[in-house]
Amino acid sequence: MAQRLIDFTISILASVVSLLLSWPYFRDFEYWAESHTMWLVYFVVGFVLAVYVFYVLLRITRTLFEHDGLDRAETAAVAATKASDNTKRDIGRQS
């Protein structure tokens, strides 16, 4: 539960930064809509979508790293088993 809260907080912060980087005032509202209400709707919807996308990105990235860690652990266990078997064979040959 704590990890989800952290992911959600990071998603909101990243979305705020994205919103601040694309704020329309320095463009004088000249591109899409001339009304302030449409700009507000545009940025609110964009902000909600950005939070969702950042949240999903963080969750997927974490899942990929967990799977990679499991795969590495499995590979290391197989390698350790093979090394152990080789050591036992070498000890048996010396006797």
Distance bins in CASP14 RR format, pairs under 12 A and 6 or more apart:
PFRMAT RR
TARGET T0000
AUTHOR 0000-0000-0000
RMODE 2
METHOD distances of the structure
MODEL  1
1 7 0 0 0 0 0 1 0 0 0 0 0
1 8 0 0 0 0 0 1 0 0 0 0 0
2 8 0 0 0 0 0 1 0 0 0 0 0
2 9 0 0 0 0 0 1 0 0 0 0 0
3 9 0 0 0 0 0 1 0 0 0 0 0
3 10 0 0 0 0 0 1 0 0 0 0 0
3 55 0 0 0 0 0 1 0 0 0 0 0
3 58 0 0 0 0 1 0 0 0 0 0 0
3 59 0 0 0 0 1 0 0 0 0 0 0
3 62 1 0 0 1 0 0 0 0 0 0 0
3 63 0 0 0 0 0 1 0 0 0 0 0
3 66 0 0 0 0 0 1 0 0 0 0 0
4 10 0 0 0 0 0 1 0 0 0 0 0
4 11 0 0 0 0 0 1 0 0 0 0 0
4 55 0 0 0 0 1 0 0 0 0 0 0
4 58 0 0 0 0 1 0 0 0 0 0 0
4 59 0 0 0 0 1 0 0 0 0 0 0
4 62 0 0 0 0 0 1 0 0 0 0 0
5 11 0 0 0 0 0 1 0 0 0 0 0
5 12 0 0 0 0 0 1 0 0 0 0 0
5 55 0 0 0 0 0 1 0 0 0 0 0
5 58 0 0 0 0 0 1 0 0 0 0 0
6 12 0 0 0 0 0 1 0 0 0 0 0
6 13 0 0 0 0 0 1 0 0 0 0 0
6 55 0 0 0 0 0 1 0 0 0 0 0
6 58 0 0 0 0 1 0 0 0 0 0 0
6 59 0 0 0 0 0 1 0 0 0 0 0
6 62 0 0 0 0 0 1 0 0 0 0 0
7 13 0 0 0 0 0 1 0 0 0 0 0
7 14 0 0 0 0 0 1 0 0 0 0 0
7 51 0 0 0 0 0 1 0 0 0 0 0
7 52 0 0 0 0 0 1 0 0 0 0 0
7 54 0 0 0 0 1 0 0 0 0 0 0
7 55 1 0 1 0 0 0 0 0 0 0 0
7 56 0 0 0 0 1 0 0 0 0 0 0
7 57 0 0 0 0 1 0 0 0 0 0 0
7 58 1 0 1 0 0 0 0 0 0 0 0
7 59 1 0 0 1 0 0 0 0 0 0 0
7 60 0 0 0 0 0 1 0 0 0 0 0
7 61 0 0 0 0 1 0 0 0 0 0 0
7 62 1 0 0 1 0 0 0 0 0 0 0
7 63 0 0 0 0 0 1 0 0 0 0 0
8 14 0 0 0 0 0 1 0 0 0 0 0
8 15 0 0 0 0 0 1 0 0 0 0 0
8 51 1 0 0 1 0 0 0 0 0 0 0
8 52 0 0 0 0 0 1 0 0 0 0 0
8 54 0 0 0 0 1 0 0 0 0 0 0
8 55 1 0 0 1 0 0 0 0 0 0 0
8 56 0 0 0 0 0 1 0 0 0 0 0
8 58 0 0 0 0 1 0 0 0 0 0 0
8 59 0 0 0 0 0 1 0 0 0 0 0
9 15 0 0 0 0 0 1 0 0 0 0 0
9 16 0 0 0 0 0 1 0 0 0 0 0
9 51 0 0 0 0 0 1 0 0 0 0 0
9 54 0 0 0 0 0 1 0 0 0 0 0
9 55 0 0 0 0 1 0 0 0 0 0 0
9 58 0 0 0 0 0 1 0 0 0 0 0
10 16 0 0 0 0 0 1 0 0 0 0 0
10 17 0 0 0 0 0 1 0 0 0 0 0
10 51 0 0 0 0 1 0 0 0 0 0 0
10 54 1 0 0 1 0 0 0 0 0 0 0
10 55 0 0 0 0 1 0 0 0 0 0 0
10 57 0 0 0 0 1 0 0 0 0 0 0
10 58 1 0 0 1 0 0 0 0 0 0 0
10 59 0 0 0 0 0 1 0 0 0 0 0
10 61 0 0 0 0 0 1 0 0 0 0 0
10 62 0 0 0 0 0 1 0 0 0 0 0
11 17 0 0 0 0 0 1 0 0 0 0 0
11 18 0 0 0 0 0 1 0 0 0 0 0
11 47 0 0 0 0 0 1 0 0 0 0 0
11 48 0 0 0 0 0 1 0 0 0 0 0
11 49 0 0 0 0 0 1 0 0 0 0 0
11 50 1 0 0 1 0 0 0 0 0 0 0
11 51 1 0 1 0 0 0 0 0 0 0 0
11 52 1 0 0 1 0 0 0 0 0 0 0
11 53 0 0 0 0 1 0 0 0 0 0 0
11 54 1 1 0 0 0 0 0 0 0 0 0
11 55 1 0 1 0 0 0 0 0 0 0 0
11 56 0 0 0 0 1 0 0 0 0 0 0
11 57 0 0 0 0 1 0 0 0 0 0 0
11 58 1 0 0 1 0 0 0 0 0 0 0
11 59 0 0 0 0 1 0 0 0 0 0 0
12 18 0 0 0 0 0 1 0 0 0 0 0
12 19 0 0 0 0 0 1 0 0 0 0 0
12 47 0 0 0 0 1 0 0 0 0 0 0
12 48 0 0 0 0 0 1 0 0 0 0 0
12 50 0 0 0 0 1 0 0 0 0 0 0
12 51 1 0 1 0 0 0 0 0 0 0 0
12 52 0 0 0 0 0 1 0 0 0 0 0
12 54 0 0 0 0 1 0 0 0 0 0 0
12 55 0 0 0 0 1 0 0 0 0 0 0
12 58 0 0 0 0 0 1 0 0 0 0 0
13 19 0 0 0 0 0 1 0 0 0 0 0
13 20 0 0 0 0 0 1 0 0 0 0 0
13 47 0 0 0 0 0 1 0 0 0 0 0
13 50 0 0 0 0 0 1 0 0 0 0 0
13 51 0 0 0 0 1 0 0 0 0 0 0
13 54 0 0 0 0 1 0 0 0 0 0 0
13 55 0 0 0 0 0 1 0 0 0 0 0
13 58 0 0 0 0 0 1 0 0 0 0 0
14 20 0 0 0 0 0 1 0 0 0 0 0
14 21 0 0 0 0 0 1 0 0 0 0 0
14 47 0 0 0 0 0 1 0 0 0 0 0
14 50 1 0 0 1 0 0 0 0 0 0 0
14 51 0 0 0 0 1 0 0 0 0 0 0
14 52 0 0 0 0 0 1 0 0 0 0 0
14 53 0 0 0 0 1 0 0 0 0 0 0
14 54 1 0 1 0 0 0 0 0 0 0 0
14 55 0 0 0 0 1 0 0 0 0 0 0
14 57 0 0 0 0 1 0 0 0 0 0 0
14 58 0 0 0 0 1 0 0 0 0 0 0
15 21 0 0 0 0 0 1 0 0 0 0 0
15 22 0 0 0 0 0 1 0 0 0 0 0
15 43 0 0 0 0 0 1 0 0 0 0 0
15 44 0 0 0 0 0 1 0 0 0 0 0
15 45 0 0 0 0 0 1 0 0 0 0 0
15 46 0 0 0 0 1 0 0 0 0 0 0
15 47 1 0 1 0 0 0 0 0 0 0 0
15 48 0 0 0 0 1 0 0 0 0 0 0
15 49 0 0 0 0 1 0 0 0 0 0 0
15 50 1 1 0 0 0 0 0 0 0 0 0
15 51 1 0 1 0 0 0 0 0 0 0 0
15 52 0 0 0 0 1 0 0 0 0 0 0
15 53 0 0 0 0 1 0 0 0 0 0 0
15 54 1 0 0 1 0 0 0 0 0 0 0
15 55 0 0 0 0 1 0 0 0 0 0 0
15 57 0 0 0 0 0 1 0 0 0 0 0
16 22 0 0 0 0 0 1 0 0 0 0 0
16 23 0 0 0 0 0 1 0 0 0 0 0
16 43 0 0 0 0 0 1 0 0 0 0 0
16 46 0 0 0 0 0 1 0 0 0 0 0
16 47 0 0 0 0 1 0 0 0 0 0 0
16 50 0 0 0 0 1 0 0 0 0 0 0
16 51 0 0 0 0 1 0 0 0 0 0 0
16 54 0 0 0 0 0 1 0 0 0 0 0
17 23 0 0 0 0 0 1 0 0 0 0 0
17 47 0 0 0 0 0 1 0 0 0 0 0
17 50 0 0 0 0 1 0 0 0 0 0 0
17 51 0 0 0 0 0 1 0 0 0 0 0
17 54 0 0 0 0 0 1 0 0 0 0 0
18 43 0 0 0 0 0 1 0 0 0 0 0
18 46 0 0 0 0 1 0 0 0 0 0 0
18 47 0 0 0 0 1 0 0 0 0 0 0
18 49 0 0 0 0 0 1 0 0 0 0 0
18 50 1 0 1 0 0 0 0 0 0 0 0
18 51 0 0 0 0 1 0 0 0 0 0 0
18 53 0 0 0 0 1 0 0 0 0 0 0
18 54 0 0 0 0 1 0 0 0 0 0 0
19 25 0 0 0 0 0 1 0 0 0 0 0
19 39 0 0 0 0 0 1 0 0 0 0 0
19 40 0 0 0 0 0 1 0 0 0 0 0
19 42 0 0 0 0 0 1 0 0 0 0 0
19 43 1 0 0 1 0 0 0 0 0 0 0
19 44 0 0 0 0 1 0 0 0 0 0 0
19 45 0 0 0 0 0 1 0 0 0 0 0
19 46 0 0 0 0 1 0 0 0 0 0 0
19 47 1 0 1 0 0 0 0 0 0 0 0
19 48 0 0 0 0 0 1 0 0 0 0 0
19 49 0 0 0 0 0 1 0 0 0 0 0
19 50 1 0 0 1 0 0 0 0 0 0 0
19 51 0 0 0 0 0 1 0 0 0 0 0
19 54 0 0 0 0 0 1 0 0 0 0 0
20 26 0 0 0 0 0 1 0 0 0 0 0
20 43 0 0 0 0 0 1 0 0 0 0 0
20 47 0 0 0 0 0 1 0 0 0 0 0
20 50 0 0 0 0 0 1 0 0 0 0 0
21 43 0 0 0 0 0 1 0 0 0 0 0
21 50 0 0 0 0 0 1 0 0 0 0 0
22 31 0 0 0 0 0 1 0 0 0 0 0
22 32 0 0 0 0 0 1 0 0 0 0 0
22 39 0 0 0 0 0 1 0 0 0 0 0
22 42 0 0 0 0 0 1 0 0 0 0 0
22 43 1 0 0 1 0 0 0 0 0 0 0
22 46 0 0 0 0 1 0 0 0 0 0 0
22 47 0 0 0 0 0 1 0 0 0 0 0
22 50 0 0 0 0 1 0 0 0 0 0 0
23 29 0 0 0 0 0 1 0 0 0 0 0
23 39 0 0 0 0 1 0 0 0 0 0 0
23 40 0 0 0 0 0 1 0 0 0 0 0
23 42 0 0 0 0 0 1 0 0 0 0 0
23 43 0 0 0 0 1 0 0 0 0 0 0
23 47 0 0 0 0 0 1 0 0 0 0 0
24 30 0 0 0 0 1 0 0 0 0 0 0
24 31 1 0 0 1 0 0 0 0 0 0 0
24 32 0 0 0 0 1 0 0 0 0 0 0
24 33 0 0 0 0 1 0 0 0 0 0 0
24 34 0 0 0 0 0 1 0 0 0 0 0
24 35 0 0 0 0 0 1 0 0 0 0 0
24 36 0 0 0 0 1 0 0 0 0 0 0
24 38 0 0 0 0 0 1 0 0 0 0 0
24 39 1 0 1 0 0 0 0 0 0 0 0
24 40 0 0 0 0 1 0 0 0 0 0 0
24 42 0 0 0 0 1 0 0 0 0 0 0
24 43 1 0 0 1 0 0 0 0 0 0 0
25 36 0 0 0 0 0 1 0 0 0 0 0
25 39 0 0 0 0 1 0 0 0 0 0 0
25 43 0 0 0 0 0 1 0 0 0 0 0
27 33 0 0 0 0 0 1 0 0 0 0 0
27 34 0 0 0 0 0 1 0 0 0 0 0
27 39 0 0 0 0 0 1 0 0 0 0 0
28 34 0 0 0 0 0 1 0 0 0 0 0
28 36 0 0 0 0 0 1 0 0 0 0 0
28 39 0 0 0 0 0 1 0 0 0 0 0
29 35 0 0 0 0 1 0 0 0 0 0 0
29 36 1 0 0 1 0 0 0 0 0 0 0
29 37 0 0 0 0 0 1 0 0 0 0 0
29 38 0 0 0 0 1 0 0 0 0 0 0
29 39 1 0 0 1 0 0 0 0 0 0 0
29 40 0 0 0 0 0 1 0 0 0 0 0
29 42 0 0 0 0 0 1 0 0 0 0 0
29 43 0 0 0 0 0 1 0 0 0 0 0
30 39 0 0 0 0 0 1 0 0 0 0 0
31 38 0 0 0 0 0 1 0 0 0 0 0
31 39 0 0 0 0 1 0 0 0 0 0 0
31 42 0 0 0 0 0 1 0 0 0 0 0
32 38 1 0 0 1 0 0 0 0 0 0 0
32 39 1 0 0 1 0 0 0 0 0 0 0
32 41 0 0 0 0 0 1 0 0 0 0 0
32 42 1 0 0 1 0 0 0 0 0 0 0
32 43 0 0 0 0 0 1 0 0 0 0 0
33 39 1 0 1 0 0 0 0 0 0 0 0
33 40 0 0 0 0 1 0 0 0 0 0 0
33 41 0 0 0 0 1 0 0 0 0 0 0
33 42 1 0 0 1 0 0 0 0 0 0 0
33 43 0 0 0 0 0 1 0 0 0 0 0
34 42 0 0 0 0 0 1 0 0 0 0 0
35 41 0 0 0 0 1 0 0 0 0 0 0
35 42 0 0 0 0 0 1 0 0 0 0 0
36 42 0 0 0 0 0 1 0 0 0 0 0
36 43 0 0 0 0 0 1 0 0 0 0 0
37 43 0 0 0 0 0 1 0 0 0 0 0
37 44 0 0 0 0 0 1 0 0 0 0 0
38 44 0 0 0 0 0 1 0 0 0 0 0
38 45 0 0 0 0 0 1 0 0 0 0 0
39 45 0 0 0 0 0 1 0 0 0 0 0
39 46 0 0 0 0 0 1 0 0 0 0 0
40 46 0 0 0 0 0 1 0 0 0 0 0
40 47 0 0 0 0 0 1 0 0 0 0 0
41 47 0 0 0 0 0 1 0 0 0 0 0
41 48 0 0 0 0 0 1 0 0 0 0 0
42 48 0 0 0 0 0 1 0 0 0 0 0
42 49 0 0 0 0 0 1 0 0 0 0 0
43 49 0 0 0 0 0 1 0 0 0 0 0
43 50 0 0 0 0 1 0 0 0 0 0 0
44 50 0 0 0 0 0 1 0 0 0 0 0
44 51 0 0 0 0 0 1 0 0 0 0 0
45 51 0 0 0 0 0 1 0 0 0 0 0
45 52 0 0 0 0 0 1 0 0 0 0 0
46 52 0 0 0 0 1 0 0 0 0 0 0
46 53 0 0 0 0 1 0 0 0 0 0 0
46 54 0 0 0 0 0 1 0 0 0 0 0
47 53 0 0 0 0 0 1 0 0 0 0 0
47 54 0 0 0 0 0 1 0 0 0 0 0
48 54 0 0 0 0 0 1 0 0 0 0 0
48 55 0 0 0 0 0 1 0 0 0 0 0
49 55 0 0 0 0 0 1 0 0 0 0 0
49 56 0 0 0 0 0 1 0 0 0 0 0
50 56 0 0 0 0 0 1 0 0 0 0 0
50 57 0 0 0 0 0 1 0 0 0 0 0
51 57 0 0 0 0 0 1 0 0 0 0 0
51 58 0 0 0 0 0 1 0 0 0 0 0
52 58 0 0 0 0 0 1 0 0 0 0 0
52 59 0 0 0 0 0 1 0 0 0 0 0
53 59 0 0 0 0 0 1 0 0 0 0 0
53 60 0 0 0 0 0 1 0 0 0 0 0
54 60 0 0 0 0 0 1 0 0 0 0 0
54 61 0 0 0 0 0 1 0 0 0 0 0
55 61 0 0 0 0 0 1 0 0 0 0 0
55 62 0 0 0 0 0 1 0 0 0 0 0
56 62 0 0 0 0 0 1 0 0 0 0 0
56 63 0 0 0 0 0 1 0 0 0 0 0
57 63 0 0 0 0 0 1 0 0 0 0 0
57 64 0 0 0 0 0 1 0 0 0 0 0
58 64 0 0 0 0 0 1 0 0 0 0 0
58 65 0 0 0 0 0 1 0 0 0 0 0
59 65 0 0 0 0 0 1 0 0 0 0 0
59 66 0 0 0 0 0 1 0 0 0 0 0
60 66 0 0 0 0 0 1 0 0 0 0 0
60 67 0 0 0 0 0 1 0 0 0 0 0
61 67 0 0 0 0 0 1 0 0 0 0 0
61 68 0 0 0 0 0 1 0 0 0 0 0
62 68 0 0 0 0 0 1 0 0 0 0 0
62 69 0 0 0 0 0 1 0 0 0 0 0
63 69 0 0 0 0 0 1 0 0 0 0 0
63 70 0 0 0 0 0 1 0 0 0 0 0
64 70 0 0 0 0 0 1 0 0 0 0 0
64 71 0 0 0 0 0 1 0 0 0 0 0
65 71 0 0 0 0 0 1 0 0 0 0 0
65 72 0 0 0 0 0 1 0 0 0 0 0
66 72 0 0 0 0 0 1 0 0 0 0 0
66 73 0 0 0 0 0 1 0 0 0 0 0
67 73 0 0 0 0 0 1 0 0 0 0 0
67 74 0 0 0 0 0 1 0 0 0 0 0
68 74 0 0 0 0 0 1 0 0 0 0 0
68 75 0 0 0 0 0 1 0 0 0 0 0
69 75 0 0 0 0 1 0 0 0 0 0 0
69 76 0 0 0 0 1 0 0 0 0 0 0
69 77 0 0 0 0 0 1 0 0 0 0 0
70 76 0 0 0 0 0 1 0 0 0 0 0
70 77 0 0 0 0 0 1 0 0 0 0 0
71 77 0 0 0 0 0 1 0 0 0 0 0
71 78 0 0 0 0 0 1 0 0 0 0 0
72 78 0 0 0 0 0 1 0 0 0 0 0
72 79 0 0 0 0 0 1 0 0 0 0 0
73 79 0 0 0 0 0 1 0 0 0 0 0
73 80 0 0 0 0 0 1 0 0 0 0 0
74 80 0 0 0 0 0 1 0 0 0 0 0
74 81 0 0 0 0 0 1 0 0 0 0 0
75 81 0 0 0 0 0 1 0 0 0 0 0
75 82 0 0 0 0 0 1 0 0 0 0 0
76 82 0 0 0 0 0 1 0 0 0 0 0
76 83 0 0 0 0 0 1 0 0 0 0 0
77 83 0 0 0 0 0 1 0 0 0 0 0
77 84 0 0 0 0 0 1 0 0 0 0 0
78 84 0 0 0 0 0 1 0 0 0 0 0
78 85 0 0 0 0 0 1 0 0 0 0 0
79 85 0 0 0 0 0 1 0 0 0 0 0
79 86 0 0 0 0 0 1 0 0 0 0 0
80 86 0 0 0 0 0 1 0 0 0 0 0
80 87 0 0 0 0 0 1 0 0 0 0 0
81 87 0 0 0 0 0 1 0 0 0 0 0
81 88 0 0 0 0 0 1 0 0 0 0 0
82 88 0 0 0 0 0 1 0 0 0 0 0
82 89 0 0 0 0 0 1 0 0 0 0 0
83 89 0 0 0 0 0 1 0 0 0 0 0
83 90 0 0 0 0 0 1 0 0 0 0 0
84 90 0 0 0 0 0 1 0 0 0 0 0
84 91 0 0 0 0 0 1 0 0 0 0 0
85 91 0 0 0 0 0 1 0 0 0 0 0
85 92 0 0 0 0 0 1 0 0 0 0 0
86 92 0 0 0 0 0 1 0 0 0 0 0
86 93 0 0 0 0 0 1 0 0 0 0 0
87 93 0 0 0 0 0 1 0 0 0 0 0
87 94 0 0 0 0 0 1 0 0 0 0 0
88 94 0 0 0 0 0 1 0 0 0 0 0
88 95 0 0 0 0 0 1 0 0 0 0 0
89 95 0 0 0 0 0 1 0 0 0 0 0
END
